Amino acid sequence: MAAATLRWVLQRPRDVSRAARFYAEGHDFCVNVCPLRWAELPSWPLKLALVRTNDSNLASQRVYSSMLSFTIPDINSTVSKLMVLGAVLDGSIKYEIHGEVLSLRCIDMLGLYKLA
């Protein structure tokens, strides 16, 4: 089985457009996508991803300021292994058009992504 590949570092700003502009102008990052709730800024070999959050999420203690996200070959076997090691699911698997997405809480907040 292939190893996991680090896909992106995820930040959770309240204002994605403002954060994307900050990184684009302050660090000369190119902004690939920037709707109201999501932005991708490539920084080879990774991407910086920005996902909108709000105060109510921050107050719940379930939102982290950063998250590591990995592309994996098999989401079910990876989740099983990580749960044996103490990880806890942070919601269910989401079946997006581009692939399967899942968050786990463990030593750090982790995101898993399986391409469609």
Beta strands, then each sheet from edge to edge (+ up, - down):
strand 1: 5-11
strand 2: 38-43
strand 3: 46-51
strand 4: 66-71
strand 5: 88-89
strand 6: 94-96
strand 7: 99-105
strand 8: 109-115
sheet 1: 2+ 3- 1- 4+ 8+ 7- 5+
sheet 2: 2+ 3- 1- 4+ 8+ 7- 6+
end
